């Protein structure tokens, strides 16, 4: 495994920890509907990116890649929903299971020449989804205060920076 794979997993881990920590810290202010959306988004996006990556890495073993993607997606969805409500737990857990399985199937079926492109596209989608989710949480918890994440220019610059760094790391699978 090369540096881009470690970059993907490290980014997924850090963003998941940041979002879950924000949910736990602000659990009294986050409404049930927003908590359900956060848990579903976390379970779905983490399960999908992990499922695709592991599906490509363990090509030929769809059982292990499905189980790993489903477990990670379910775990992150569960952790995202626990501070909010039981409905959020169900929403996050089930979406994580579904996304992990779908990601593993996509990773298993993609042709060899499209593996790098697929991972890059889904990582950018994952990163954009996490930035939107962090903005949603920030808007929900700070109705009147301004925060640097509320400035769209900061988000665009951060998104562009991550995209350039990710592109400079080279091919994902050698």
N, C-alpha and C positions, 0 to 999 in steps of 0.2 A: 504494500500500500504506500502510495506516495503522499506528498505534502497536501495536495488538494483534498484528498479523502479525510485527512486529519483536520483540515480547515473546515470542511463541511460538518463533521461530527462535533468539533469544538464550538462552532457557531450555533449549531442546533442546541447543544448542551447549555451554553451561556444564555442564549435567548430564552430557552425554556425556564431556566432558573430565575432569570430576571422577571419574567411574566408571572410565574408561580409565586415568587416572593412579593410582588406587587399585589396579587390577589389575596394572599394571606394577610398582608399588612393592612389593606383597605377593605377587608371582607365585610365590615359593617356598613360601608357606604355603597358598595356595588350592588345594584338591584339584581333580582333573580334572573330576569331576562338577559341582562348583560352578562351575568355569570354563566348562563347556559351558552351564550354565543362564544364567550371566551373559551370555555371548556371544549366546545365542539370544534372551534378553530384550532386550538392547540392539539387536540387529539388527531384531527384530520391532517393538519399540515406536517406535524412531526411524524406521524405514522406513514404518510405518503413518501416523504423524503428519505426516511430511514428504510422503508420497505423497498424503494427503488434502488437505493445504494447497495443494500445487502443482497437484493435480488440479482444485481449485476455482479457483485463480488462472489457470491455463491452460485454462480450460473450452473445449472444442472441439478441443483438441489432445491426445488421449490418448496418442499416441506419446511426445511430449516429457515429459509429466507422468509416464508410466510409467518412462521411462528415468531421469529425475531421481530419482524416489522409489526405484527399484531400486538405482541407483548409490549414493545416500546410505546406504540401509539395508545394502547389501552392504559398503560401506567401513567403517561403524561396527561391524558384526558381525565383519568381518575384524580390525579393530584391537582389538576386545575379546577375540578368541580367540587372537591371536598370542602374547601372553605366557604362555598356559596350555598349549595343546597343539594338535596338528593336528586332532584331533576337534572341539575348540572352534572352530577356524577354519572348518571345514566347517559346523558347526552354525550359527554366527553369520552366515556368508556366505549360506547358503541361506535362512535365515529372513529375512534382510534383503531378499533378492531377492523372495521371496514376499510379504512385507508391503508393500514399495514398490509392487509391481504391484497388490495388492489395494486399497491406500490410494488409488492413482490412479484405479482403477475406481470406488470408492465416491465420491470427490470429483467425478468426471466425471458420475456418474449422479444425484447428489442434487439435489432440486428447489431452486430459488433461495431460497425462503422458509425452508428448513431448513439452509442452509449455516452460518450463525452457530451455531446450536444444535449441529450435528454437530461443528464444530471445537471448541467449548467442551467438549462431552462427551468427545471423544477426547483433548483436552489434559489434562483432569482425570484421565482414566484413565492417560495417559502419566506425569503427575506422580506419581500414587499408586504406579504401578509402579516408578518410579525411587526413590521413598522406601523402598519395600519392598526393592528391590535393594540400596540402600546399607545398609540394616539387615542384610540377609543377609551382605553382605561384612564388615560390622563384627563381627557375631557370629562369623563364621568366623575372623577374624584375631585377635580379642581374646577368648580363651576366658574369662579370669578378670577382666580389667580392665573397669571401668565406663566408659561413654562417654555423652555427652549424647544421641546418637542412639538409645541403648538405652531411653530413657525414652519410652513411647508418648505421653505428654502433650505433649512437645516436638514430636513428629511431627504430632499432631493440630492443634496451634496453628500450626505452619508450613504445613500443608496448608490450613487455614482462611484464613490470611493471604494465601497465593498465590491462593486462590479469590476472595477479596474484591477483591484488586488486579486480577485478570483481569476480574472482572465490572465494575469501575469504569472500565475502559478504553473501554467503549462497544462499539458494533457493530464486528465485524471487517471485514465487507465492506460498503461503502457503496453 
